[in-house]
Amino acid sequence: MSHITGLRRLPWTSLEGKREYVQPGGILAAAADSCEESMVAAAREDVGRAQAIAGDECSCRAELREAIRFLSRAAEDAITVAELRGERLPPEEPMTNSGSSAMGETLVSRFEDA
């Protein structure tokens, strides 16, 4: 969750490299949504490029290193977007035994063991 309650972290930083926040809604939040969508689209393209290189039996070591760079950049973008969107999720409510599914109980026990 964001350390600043009620504000949304933007997918870019200030000129000084500091995180920036904005109130949800409005033009700046819409620009942030668009930026996140672009990051996901770029990640998909990078994965496609990497897969094409890896699938080509004639790819040399330099091309495979480039594929790794594509995948690394895609992973960075996907992680950033996941973190930003995760920060906007509402806090989880405590689970109760009444009405919880067997699947939910299994998942909870797996996380507790970790």
N, CA, C and O atoms as a printed pandas DataFrame, in Angstrom:
     atom_number atom_name residue_name chain_id  residue_number  x_coord  y_coord  z_coord
0              1         N          MET        A               1    0.818   -1.189    0.000
1              2        CA          MET        A               1    0.000    0.000    0.000
2              3         C          MET        A               1    0.864    1.255    0.000
3              4         O          MET        A               1    1.988    1.254    0.503
4              5         N          SER        A               2    0.334    2.295   -0.557
5              6        CA          SER        A               2    1.028    3.564   -0.585
6              7         C          SER        A               2    1.199    4.088    0.839
7              8         O          SER        A               2    0.294    3.976    1.666
8              9         N          HIS        A               3    2.360    4.655    1.111
9             10        CA          HIS        A               3    2.607    5.225    2.429
10            11         C          HIS        A               3    1.789    6.492    2.632
11            12         O          HIS        A               3    1.574    6.913    3.769
12            13         N          ILE        A               4    1.336    7.100    1.554
13            14        CA          ILE        A               4    0.550    8.320    1.632
14            15         C          ILE        A               4   -0.900    7.943    1.364
15            16         O          ILE        A               4   -1.280    7.685    0.222
16            17         N          THR        A               5   -1.703    7.913    2.411
17            18        CA          THR        A               5   -3.067    7.433    2.344
18            19         C          THR        A               5   -3.914    8.240    1.367
19            20         O          THR        A               5   -3.903    9.471    1.381
20            21         N          GLY        A               6   -4.647    7.525    0.521
21            22        CA          GLY        A               6   -5.581    8.141   -0.402
22            23         C          GLY        A               6   -4.964    8.641   -1.689
23            24         O          GLY        A               6   -5.690    9.042   -2.599
24            25         N          LEU        A               7   -3.659    8.631   -1.793
25            26        CA          LEU        A               7   -3.015    9.099   -3.016
26            27         C          LEU        A               7   -2.512    7.922   -3.840
27            28         O          LEU        A               7   -2.236    6.843   -3.314
28            29         N          ARG        A               8   -2.403    8.151   -5.107
29            30        CA          ARG        A               8   -1.937    7.135   -6.049
30            31         C          ARG        A               8   -0.505    7.466   -6.466
31            32         O          ARG        A               8   -0.196    8.607   -6.812
32            33         N          ARG        A               9    0.365    6.451   -6.428
33            34        CA          ARG        A               9    1.738    6.653   -6.888
34            35         C          ARG        A               9    1.753    6.636   -8.408
35            36         O          ARG        A               9    1.112    5.794   -9.037
36            37         N          LEU        A              10    2.479    7.562   -8.982
37            38        CA          LEU        A              10    2.576    7.663  -10.435
38            39         C          LEU        A              10    3.674    6.745  -10.966
39            40         O          LEU        A              10    4.621    6.433  -10.244
40            41         N          PRO        A              11    3.555    6.312  -12.218
41            42        CA          PRO        A              11    4.548    5.391  -12.780
42            43         C          PRO        A              11    5.831    6.090  -13.248
43            44         O          PRO        A              11    6.608    5.506  -14.002
44            45         N          TRP        A              12    6.055    7.301  -12.820
45            46        CA          TRP        A              12    7.282    8.018  -13.117
46            47         C          TRP        A              12    7.730    8.718  -11.845
47            48         O          TRP        A              12    6.978    8.809  -10.874
48            49         N          THR        A              13    8.943    9.206  -11.861
49            50        CA          THR        A              13    9.488    9.900  -10.691
50            51         C          THR        A              13    9.730   11.365  -11.038
51            52         O          THR        A              13    9.664   11.770  -12.198
52            53         N          SER        A              14   10.009   12.138  -10.007
53            54        CA          SER        A              14   10.344   13.546  -10.207
54            55         C          SER        A              14   11.730   13.651  -10.852
55            56         O          SER        A              14   12.418   12.643  -11.011
56            57         N          LEU        A              15   12.129   14.842  -11.215
57            58        CA          LEU        A              15   13.457   15.057  -11.792
58            59         C          LEU        A              15   14.552   14.651  -10.809
59            60         O          LEU        A              15   15.658   14.291  -11.212
60            61         N          GLU        A              16   14.237   14.710   -9.527
61            62        CA          GLU        A              16   15.200   14.321   -8.489
62            63         C          GLU        A              16   15.177   12.818   -8.220
63            64         O          GLU        A              16   15.932   12.322   -7.383
64            65         N          GLY        A              17   14.307   12.091   -8.932
65            66        CA          GLY        A              17   14.214   10.644   -8.753
66            67         C          GLY        A              17   13.311   10.214   -7.620
67            68         O          GLY        A              17   13.341    9.051   -7.217
68            69         N          LYS        A              18   12.508   11.124   -7.096
69            70        CA          LYS        A              18   11.600   10.801   -5.994
70            71         C          LYS        A              18   10.242   10.363   -6.529
71            72         O          LYS        A              18    9.813   10.779   -7.606
72            73         N          ARG        A              19    9.583    9.518   -5.755
73            74        CA          ARG        A              19    8.230    9.078   -6.127
74            75         C          ARG        A              19    7.285   10.264   -6.117
75            76         O          ARG        A              19    7.425   11.186   -5.313
76            77         N          GLU        A              20    6.317   10.224   -7.029
77            78        CA          GLU        A              20    5.317   11.276   -7.088
78            79         C          GLU        A              20    3.936   10.659   -6.906
79            80         O          GLU        A              20    3.698    9.520   -7.308
80            81         N          TYR        A              21    3.037   11.414   -6.301
81            82        CA          TYR        A              21    1.697   10.940   -5.979
82            83         C          TYR        A              21    0.677   11.950   -6.468
83            84         O          TYR        A              21    0.969   13.134   -6.635
84            85         N          VAL        A              22   -0.536   11.443   -6.694
85            86        CA          VAL        A              22   -1.623   12.291   -7.151
86            87         C          VAL        A              22   -2.929   11.739   -6.575
87            88         O          VAL        A              22   -3.026   10.558   -6.243
88            89         N          GLN        A              23   -3.915   12.605   -6.466
89            90        CA          GLN        A              23   -5.249   12.159   -6.054
90            91         C          GLN        A              23   -5.813   11.277   -7.166
91            92         O          GLN        A              23   -5.589   11.561   -8.342
92            93         N          PRO        A              24   -6.544   10.208   -6.818
93            94        CA          PRO        A              24   -7.189    9.389   -7.855
94            95         C          PRO        A              24   -8.180   10.237   -8.659
95            96         O          PRO        A              24   -8.782   11.172   -8.131
96            97         N          GLY        A              25   -8.338    9.901   -9.920
97            98        CA          GLY        A              25   -9.225   10.655  -10.797
98            99         C          GLY        A              25   -8.480   11.860  -11.362
99           100         O          GLY        A              25   -7.401   12.212  -10.886
100          101         N          GLY        A              26   -9.049   12.471  -12.353
101          102        CA          GLY        A              26   -8.439   13.660  -12.927
102          103         C          GLY        A              26   -7.504   13.353  -14.086
103          104         O          GLY        A              26   -7.268   12.196  -14.434
104          105         N          ILE        A              27   -6.982   14.418  -14.669
105          106        CA          ILE        A              27   -6.163   14.308  -15.868
106          107         C          ILE        A              27   -4.847   13.588  -15.604
107          108         O          ILE        A              27   -4.439   12.744  -16.401
108          109         N          LEU        A              28   -4.183   13.901  -14.512
109          110        CA          LEU        A              28   -2.885   13.291  -14.233
110          111         C          LEU        A              28   -3.026   11.795  -13.957
111          112         O          LEU        A              28   -2.180   11.006  -14.376
112          113         N          ALA        A              29   -4.086   11.405  -13.256
113          114        CA          ALA        A              29   -4.329    9.982  -13.009
114          115         C          ALA        A              29   -4.642    9.259  -14.328
115          116         O          ALA        A              29   -4.232    8.116  -14.527
116          117         N          ALA        A              30   -5.369    9.935  -15.221
117          118        CA          ALA        A              30   -5.654    9.338  -16.537
118          119         C          ALA        A              30   -4.369    9.182  -17.345
119          120         O          ALA        A              30   -4.201    8.194  -18.060
120          121         N          ALA        A              31   -3.466   10.148  -17.234
121          122        CA          ALA        A              31   -2.174   10.038  -17.914
122          123         C          ALA        A              31   -1.374    8.871  -17.334
123          124         O          ALA        A              31   -0.680    8.167  -18.067
124          125         N          ALA        A              32   -1.473    8.669  -16.024
125          126        CA          ALA        A              32   -0.783    7.544  -15.381
126          127         C          ALA        A              32   -1.359    6.215  -15.875
127          128         O          ALA        A              32   -0.617    5.268  -16.134
128          129         N          ASP        A              33   -2.694    6.151  -16.003
129          130        CA          ASP        A              33   -3.329    4.944  -16.550
130          131         C          ASP        A              33   -2.807    4.649  -17.946
131          132         O          ASP        A              33   -2.481    3.507  -18.270
132          133         N          SER        A              34   -2.730    5.684  -18.768
133          134        CA          SER        A              34   -2.248    5.534  -20.130
134          135         C          SER        A              34   -0.788    5.077  -20.147
135          136         O          SER        A              34   -0.405    4.235  -20.959
136          137         N          CYS        A              35    0.007    5.626  -19.263
137          138        CA          CYS        A              35    1.416    5.242  -19.164
138          139         C          CYS        A              35    1.540    3.769  -18.774
139          140         O          CYS        A              35    2.346    3.039  -19.351
140          141         N          GLU        A              36    0.736    3.329  -17.788
141          142        CA          GLU        A              36    0.762    1.924  -17.380
142          143         C          GLU        A              36    0.355    1.009  -18.537
143          144         O          GLU        A              36    0.967   -0.037  -18.751
144          145         N          GLU        A              37   -0.678    1.407  -19.279
145          146        CA          GLU        A              37   -1.110    0.613  -20.435
146          147         C          GLU        A              37    0.003    0.515  -21.468
147          148         O          GLU        A              37    0.216   -0.545  -22.056
148          149         N          SER        A              38    0.712    1.617  -21.689
149          150        CA          SER        A              38    1.836    1.613  -22.636
150          151         C          SER        A              38    2.958    0.703  -22.146
151          152         O          SER        A              38    3.590    0.013  -22.945
152          153         N          MET        A              39    3.207    0.698  -20.842
153          154        CA          MET        A              39    4.250   -0.160  -20.275
154          155         C          MET        A              39    3.908   -1.635  -20.491
155          156         O          MET        A              39    4.776   -2.435  -20.838
156          157         N          VAL        A              40    2.641   -1.987  -20.283
157          158        CA          VAL        A              40    2.207   -3.378  -20.486
158          159         C          VAL        A              40    2.308   -3.745  -21.967
159          160         O          VAL        A              40    2.761   -4.840  -22.301
160          161         N          ALA        A              41    1.892   -2.845  -22.854
161          162        CA          ALA        A              41    1.981   -3.109  -24.291
162          163         C          ALA        A              41    3.436   -3.281  -24.721
163          164         O          ALA        A              41    3.749   -4.173  -25.509
164          165         N          ALA        A              42    4.317   -2.439  -24.212
165          166        CA          ALA        A              42    5.742   -2.550  -24.551
166          167         C          ALA        A              42    6.315   -3.866  -24.026
167          168         O          ALA        A              42    7.137   -4.499  -24.689
168          169         N          ALA        A              43    5.881   -4.270  -22.841
169          170        CA          ALA        A              43    6.353   -5.542  -22.284
170          171         C          ALA        A              43    5.924   -6.703  -23.172
171          172         O          ALA        A              43    6.704   -7.623  -23.419
172          173         N          ARG        A              44    4.687   -6.658  -23.650
173          174        CA          ARG        A              44    4.213   -7.713  -24.551
174          175         C          ARG        A              44    5.045   -7.760  -25.833
175          176         O          ARG        A              44    5.415   -8.836  -26.304
176          177         N          GLU        A              45    5.333   -6.591  -26.386
177          178        CA          GLU        A              45    6.146   -6.531  -27.604
178          179         C          GLU        A              45    7.549   -7.086  -27.354
179          180         O          GLU        A              45    8.080   -7.839  -28.169
180          181         N          ASP        A              46    8.141   -6.707  -26.222
181          182        CA          ASP        A              46    9.489   -7.200  -25.897
182          183         C          ASP        A              46    9.504   -8.716  -25.727
183          184         O          ASP        A              46   10.449   -9.378  -26.157
184          185         N          VAL        A              47    8.474   -9.265  -25.111
185          186        CA          VAL        A              47    8.387  -10.725  -24.964
186          187         C          VAL        A              47    8.278  -11.377  -26.344
187          188         O          VAL        A              47    8.920  -12.394  -26.605
188          189         N          GLY        A              48    7.473  -10.795  -27.214
189          190        CA          GLY        A              48    7.344  -11.328  -28.572
190          191         C          GLY        A              48    8.665  -11.308  -29.326
191          192         O          GLY        A              48    9.004  -12.265  -30.022
192          193         N          ARG        A              49    9.414  -10.211  -29.186
193          194        CA          ARG        A              49   10.733  -10.126  -29.834
194          195         C          ARG        A              49   11.669  -11.204  -29.289
195          196         O          ARG        A              49   12.367  -11.881  -30.044
196          197         N          ALA        A              50   11.670  -11.347  -27.965
197          198        CA          ALA        A              50   12.545  -12.342  -27.337
198          199         C          ALA        A              50   12.179  -13.747  -27.783
199          200         O          ALA        A              50   13.054  -14.568  -28.056
200          201         N          GLN        A              51   10.884  -14.022  -27.855
201          202        CA          GLN        A              51   10.446  -15.352  -28.289
202          203         C          GLN        A              51   10.851  -15.622  -29.736
203          204         O          GLN        A              51   11.236  -16.740  -30.075
204          205         N          ALA        A              52   10.766  -14.611  -30.581
205          206        CA          ALA        A              52   11.153  -14.781  -31.985
206          207         C          ALA        A              52   12.649  -15.088  -32.090
207          208         O          ALA        A              52   13.056  -15.960  -32.859
208          209         N          ILE        A              53   13.456  -14.376  -31.323
209          210        CA          ILE        A              53   14.903  -14.620  -31.347
210          211         C          ILE        A              53   15.216  -16.011  -30.809
211          212         O          ILE        A              53   15.992  -16.759  -31.404
212          213         N          ALA        A              54   14.601  -16.350  -29.670
213          214        CA          ALA        A              54   14.870  -17.656  -29.053
214          215         C          ALA        A              54   14.377  -18.800  -29.936
215          216         O          ALA        A              54   14.948  -19.891  -29.907
216          217         N          GLY        A              55   13.333  -18.567  -30.713
217          218        CA          GLY        A              55   12.785  -19.605  -31.570
218          219         C          GLY        A              55   13.549  -19.805  -32.867
219          220         O          GLY        A              55   13.325  -20.780  -33.583
220          221         N          ASP        A              56   14.440  -18.892  -33.164
221          222        CA          ASP        A              56   15.231  -18.984  -34.394
222          223         C          ASP        A              56   16.503  -19.782  -34.108
223          224         O          ASP        A              56   17.364  -19.337  -33.349
224          225         N          GLU        A              57   16.616  -20.947  -34.710
225          226        CA          GLU        A              57   17.772  -21.820  -34.473
226          227         C          GLU        A              57   19.081  -21.182  -34.931
227          228         O          GLU        A              57   20.156  -21.607  -34.507
228          229         N          CYS        A              58   19.002  -20.184  -35.778
229          230        CA          CYS        A              58   20.209  -19.528  -36.290
230          231         C          CYS        A              58   20.646  -18.334  -35.434
231          232         O          CYS        A              58   21.631  -17.669  -35.756
232          233         N          SER        A              59   19.920  -18.062  -34.350
233          234        CA          SER        A              59   20.278  -16.928  -33.493
234          235         C          SER        A              59   21.652  -17.138  -32.882
235          236         O          SER        A              59   21.971  -18.220  -32.389
236          237         N          CYS        A              60   22.456  -16.091  -32.924
237          238        CA          CYS        A              60   23.795  -16.168  -32.330
238          239         C          CYS        A              60   23.745  -15.699  -30.870
239          240         O          CYS        A              60   22.702  -15.267  -30.379
240          241         N          ARG        A              61   24.876  -15.793  -30.200
241          242        CA          ARG        A              61   24.946  -15.414  -28.784
242          243         C          ARG        A              61   24.553  -13.961  -28.565
243          244         O          ARG        A              61   23.848  -13.653  -27.603
244          245         N          ALA        A              62   24.991  -13.071  -29.431
245          246        CA          ALA        A              62   24.665  -11.652  -29.293
246          247         C          ALA        A              62   23.152  -11.435  -29.394
247          248         O          ALA        A              62   22.581  -10.636  -28.652
248          249         N          GLU        A              63   22.517  -12.149  -30.311
249          250        CA          GLU        A              63   21.062  -12.028  -30.451
250          251         C          GLU        A              63   20.353  -12.593  -29.227
251          252         O          GLU        A              63   19.342  -12.043  -28.790
252          253         N          LEU        A              64   20.866  -13.676  -28.673
253          254        CA          LEU        A              64   20.259  -14.246  -27.468
254          255         C          LEU        A              64   20.435  -13.311  -26.275
255          256         O          LEU        A              64   19.546  -13.209  -25.430
256          257         N          ARG        A              65   21.578  -12.629  -26.204
257          258        CA          ARG        A              65   21.758  -11.627  -25.143
258          259         C          ARG        A              65   20.745  -10.497  -25.314
259          260         O          ARG        A              65   20.212   -9.981  -24.332
260          261         N          GLU        A              66   20.486  -10.122  -26.542
261          262        CA          GLU        A              66   19.478   -9.089  -26.815
262          263         C          GLU        A              66   18.095   -9.577  -26.377
263          264         O          GLU        A              66   17.305   -8.804  -25.834
264          265         N          ALA        A              67   17.806  -10.843  -26.612
265          266        CA          ALA        A              67   16.530  -11.410  -26.167
266          267         C          ALA        A              67   16.414  -11.327  -24.650
267          268         O          ALA        A              67   15.343  -11.033  -24.119
268          269         N          ILE        A              68   17.511  -11.583  -23.960
269          270        CA          ILE        A              68   17.507  -11.478  -22.493
270          271         C          ILE        A              68   17.242  -10.042  -22.071
271          272         O          ILE        A              68   16.518   -9.804  -21.105
272          273         N          ARG        A              69   17.820   -9.082  -22.785
273          274        CA          ARG        A              69   17.555   -7.669  -22.472
274          275         C          ARG        A              69   16.076   -7.338  -22.679
275          276         O          ARG        A              69   15.476   -6.623  -21.877
276          277         N          PHE        A              70   15.492   -7.864  -23.764
277          278        CA          PHE        A              70   14.059   -7.648  -23.993
278          279         C          PHE        A              70   13.239   -8.211  -22.832
279          280         O          PHE        A              70   12.339   -7.546  -22.320
280          281         N          LEU        A              71   13.555   -9.430  -22.425
281          282        CA          LEU        A              71   12.809  -10.063  -21.334
282          283         C          LEU        A              71   13.003   -9.335  -20.014
283          284         O          LEU        A              71   12.064   -9.197  -19.230
284          285         N          SER        A              72   14.210   -8.874  -19.772
285          286        CA          SER        A              72   14.499   -8.137  -18.544
286          287         C          SER        A              72   13.687   -6.846  -18.488
287          288         O          SER        A              72   13.103   -6.516  -17.455
288          289         N          ARG        A              73   13.654   -6.129  -19.591
289          290        CA          ARG        A              73   12.886   -4.885  -19.648
290          291         C          ARG        A              73   11.391   -5.167  -19.494
291          292         O          ARG        A              73   10.684   -4.421  -18.816
292          293         N          ALA        A              74   10.917   -6.235  -20.116
293          294        CA          ALA        A              74    9.501   -6.597  -19.999
294          295         C          ALA        A              74    9.153   -6.941  -18.559
295          296         O          ALA        A              74    8.108   -6.530  -18.056
296          297         N          ALA        A              75   10.019   -7.689  -17.897
297          298        CA          ALA        A              75    9.773   -8.057  -16.500
298          299         C          ALA        A              75    9.767   -6.812  -15.613
299          300         O          ALA        A              75    8.909   -6.681  -14.739
300          301         N          GLU        A              76   10.705   -5.908  -15.827
301          302        CA          GLU        A              76   10.745   -4.658  -15.046
302          303         C          GLU        A              76    9.445   -3.875  -15.188
303          304         O          GLU        A              76    8.867   -3.430  -14.197
304          305         N          ASP        A              77    8.992   -3.712  -16.423
305          306        CA          ASP        A              77    7.754   -2.965  -16.661
306          307         C          ASP        A              77    6.556   -3.660  -16.031
307          308         O          ASP        A              77    5.716   -3.011  -15.408
308          309         N          ALA        A              78    6.475   -4.971  -16.189
309          310        CA          ALA        A              78    5.341   -5.719  -15.627
310          311         C          ALA        A              78    5.338   -5.643  -14.102
311          312         O          ALA        A              78    4.279   -5.499  -13.492
312          313         N          ILE        A              79    6.504   -5.739  -13.490
313          314        CA          ILE        A              79    6.591   -5.652  -12.029
314          315         C          ILE        A              79    6.182   -4.271  -11.556
315          316         O          ILE        A              79    5.443   -4.142  -10.580
316          317         N          THR        A              80    6.654   -3.241  -12.235
317          318        CA          THR        A              80    6.287   -1.876  -11.852
318          319         C          THR        A              80    4.782   -1.672  -11.903
319          320         O          THR        A              80    4.194   -1.137  -10.963
320          321         N          VAL        A              81    4.157   -2.093  -12.989
321          322        CA          VAL        A              81    2.708   -1.927  -13.129
322          323         C          VAL        A              81    1.971   -2.747  -12.070
323          324         O          VAL        A              81    0.995   -2.272  -11.490
324          325         N          ALA        A              82    2.425   -3.964  -11.816
325          326        CA          ALA        A              82    1.789   -4.802  -10.792
326          327         C          ALA        A              82    1.885   -4.143   -9.423
327          328         O          ALA        A              82    0.909   -4.129   -8.672
328          329         N          GLU        A              83    3.050   -3.598   -9.094
329          330        CA          GLU        A              83    3.202   -2.921   -7.803
330          331         C          GLU        A              83    2.281   -1.710   -7.701
331          332         O          GLU        A              83    1.614   -1.513   -6.686
332          333         N          LEU        A              84    2.249   -0.901   -8.761
333          334        CA          LEU        A              84    1.398    0.290   -8.743
334          335         C          LEU        A              84   -0.064   -0.075   -8.588
335          336         O          LEU        A              84   -0.788    0.550   -7.812
336          337         N          ARG        A              85   -0.495   -1.079   -9.320
337          338        CA          ARG        A              85   -1.910   -1.480   -9.236
338          339         C          ARG        A              85   -2.209   -2.155   -7.910
339          340         O          ARG        A              85   -3.300   -1.994   -7.363
340          341         N          GLY        A              86   -1.257   -2.904   -7.390
341          342        CA          GLY        A              86   -1.433   -3.539   -6.084
342          343         C          GLY        A              86   -1.590   -2.522   -4.974
343          344         O          GLY        A              86   -2.343   -2.739   -4.024
344          345         N          GLU        A              87   -0.881   -1.413   -5.092
345          346        CA          GLU        A              87   -0.993   -0.352   -4.090
346          347         C          GLU        A              87   -2.380    0.272   -4.081
347          348         O          GLU        A              87   -2.799    0.848   -3.078
348          349         N          ARG        A              88   -3.090    0.158   -5.191
349          350        CA          ARG        A              88   -4.427    0.760   -5.283
350          351         C          ARG        A              88   -5.538   -0.196   -4.859
351          352         O          ARG        A              88   -6.699    0.205   -4.769
352          353         N          LEU        A              89   -5.195   -1.452   -4.599
353          354        CA          LEU        A              89   -6.217   -2.395   -4.159
354          355         C          LEU        A              89   -6.687   -2.040   -2.759
355          356         O          LEU        A              89   -5.898   -1.575   -1.937
356          357         N          PRO        A              90   -7.968   -2.254   -2.481
357          358        CA          PRO        A              90   -8.436   -1.978   -1.126
358          359         C          PRO        A              90   -7.797   -2.972   -0.152
359          360         O          PRO        A              90   -7.450   -4.088   -0.539
360          361         N          PRO        A              91   -7.645   -2.568    1.104
361          362        CA          PRO        A              91   -7.057   -3.494    2.074
362          363         C          PRO        A              91   -7.911   -4.753    2.188
363          364         O          PRO        A              91   -9.138   -4.702    2.111
364          365         N          GLU        A              92   -7.232   -5.883    2.372
365          366        CA          GLU        A              92   -7.964   -7.144    2.503
366          367         C          GLU        A              92   -8.669   -7.199    3.846
367          368         O          GLU        A              92   -8.153   -6.749    4.869
368          369         N          GLU        A              93   -9.872   -7.768    3.806
369          370        CA          GLU        A              93  -10.598   -7.967    5.046
370          371         C          GLU        A              93  -10.191   -9.314    5.614
371          372         O          GLU        A              93   -9.906  -10.244    4.859
372          373         N          PRO        A              94  -10.161   -9.430    6.939
373          374        CA          PRO        A              94   -9.770  -10.717    7.521
374          375         C          PRO        A              94  -10.722  -11.822    7.094
375          376         O          PRO        A              94  -11.934  -11.619    7.013
376          377         N          MET        A              95  -10.157  -12.997    6.822
377          378        CA          MET        A              95  -10.981  -14.138    6.425
378          379         C          MET        A              95  -11.631  -14.743    7.656
379          380         O          MET        A              95  -11.035  -14.819    8.730
380          381         N          THR        A              96  -12.862  -15.167    7.469
381          382        CA          THR        A              96  -13.550  -15.881    8.535
382          383         C          THR        A              96  -13.796  -17.293    8.067
383          384         O          THR        A              96  -13.811  -17.553    6.864
384          385         N          ASN        A              97  -13.988  -18.212    8.994
385          386        CA          ASN        A              97  -14.237  -19.606    8.622
386          387         C          ASN        A              97  -15.601  -19.794    7.993
387          388         O          ASN        A              97  -15.775  -20.696    7.173
388          389         N          SER        A              98  -16.570  -18.974    8.350
389          390        CA          SER        A              98  -17.898  -19.135    7.768
390          391         C          SER        A              98  -17.901  -18.598    6.349
391          392         O          SER        A              98  -17.530  -17.451    6.103
392          393         N          GLY        A              99  -18.319  -19.433    5.432
393          394        CA          GLY        A              99  -18.428  -19.031    4.042
394          395         C          GLY        A              99  -17.134  -19.107    3.261
395          396         O          GLY        A              99  -17.130  -18.792    2.071
396          397         N          SER        A             100  -16.041  -19.508    3.875
397          398        CA          SER        A             100  -14.798  -19.608    3.101
398          399         C          SER        A             100  -14.777  -20.927    2.354
399          400         O          SER        A             100  -15.227  -21.953    2.865
400          401         N          SER        A             101  -14.264  -20.890    1.172
401          402        CA          SER        A             101  -14.231  -22.090    0.345
402          403         C          SER        A             101  -13.043  -22.957    0.711
403          404         O          SER        A             101  -12.102  -22.500    1.359
404          405         N          ALA        A             102  -13.095  -24.199    0.293
405          406        CA          ALA        A             102  -11.967  -25.097    0.532
406          407         C          ALA        A             102  -10.733  -24.574   -0.194
407          408         O          ALA        A             102   -9.618  -24.696    0.313
408          409         N          MET        A             103  -10.924  -23.993   -1.375
409          410        CA          MET        A             103   -9.806  -23.451   -2.130
410          411         C          MET        A             103   -9.170  -22.305   -1.366
411          412         O          MET        A             103   -7.945  -22.221   -1.278
412          413         N          GLY        A             104   -9.991  -21.423   -0.813
413          414        CA          GLY        A             104   -9.476  -20.296   -0.036
414          415         C          GLY        A             104   -8.700  -20.769    1.172
415          416         O          GLY        A             104   -7.658  -20.201    1.498
416          417         N          GLU        A             105   -9.186  -21.796    1.838
417          418        CA          GLU        A             105   -8.487  -22.320    3.004
418          419         C          GLU        A             105   -7.156  -22.935    2.601
419          420         O          GLU        A             105   -6.170  -22.809    3.327
420          421         N          THR        A             106   -7.116  -23.601    1.447
421          422        CA          THR        A             106   -5.876  -24.198    0.969
422          423         C          THR        A             106   -4.856  -23.114    0.671
423          424         O          THR        A             106   -3.689  -23.243    1.041
424          425         N          LEU        A             107   -5.281  -22.046    0.007
425          426        CA          LEU        A             107   -4.367  -20.971   -0.329
426          427         C          LEU        A             107   -3.834  -20.293    0.919
427          428         O          LEU        A             107   -2.649  -19.971    0.996
428          429         N          VAL        A             108   -4.692  -20.078    1.886
429          430        CA          VAL        A             108   -4.255  -19.443    3.123
430          431         C          VAL        A             108   -3.225  -20.311    3.812
431          432         O          VAL        A             108   -2.204  -19.800    4.273
432          433         N          SER        A             109   -3.465  -21.622    3.897
433          434        CA          SER        A             109   -2.521  -22.488    4.574
434          435         C          SER        A             109   -1.190  -22.523    3.839
435          436         O          SER        A             109   -0.146  -22.637    4.481
436          437         N          ARG        A             110   -1.194  -22.428    2.512
437          438        CA          ARG        A             110    0.058  -22.401    1.753
438          439         C          ARG        A             110    0.847  -21.160    2.077
439          440         O          ARG        A             110    2.065  -21.233    2.240
440          441         N          PHE        A             111    0.184  -20.009    2.176
441          442        CA          PHE        A             111    0.885  -18.775    2.482
442          443         C          PHE        A             111    1.390  -18.787    3.916
443          444         O          PHE        A             111    2.454  -18.234    4.196
444          445         N          GLU        A             112    0.656  -19.399    4.821
445          446        CA          GLU        A             112    1.096  -19.440    6.204
446          447         C          GLU        A             112    2.330  -20.317    6.358
447          448         O          GLU        A             112    3.163  -20.057    7.226
448          449         N          ASP        A             113    2.465  -21.367    5.520
449          450        CA          ASP        A             113    3.623  -22.244    5.610
450          451         C          ASP        A             113    4.887  -21.584    5.088
451          452         O          ASP        A             113    5.997  -21.942    5.482
452          453         N          ALA        A             114    4.707  -20.615    4.196
453          454        CA          ALA        A             114    5.875  -19.986    3.542
454          455         C          ALA        A             114    6.639  -19.102    4.500
455          456         O          ALA        A             114    7.643  -18.500    4.117
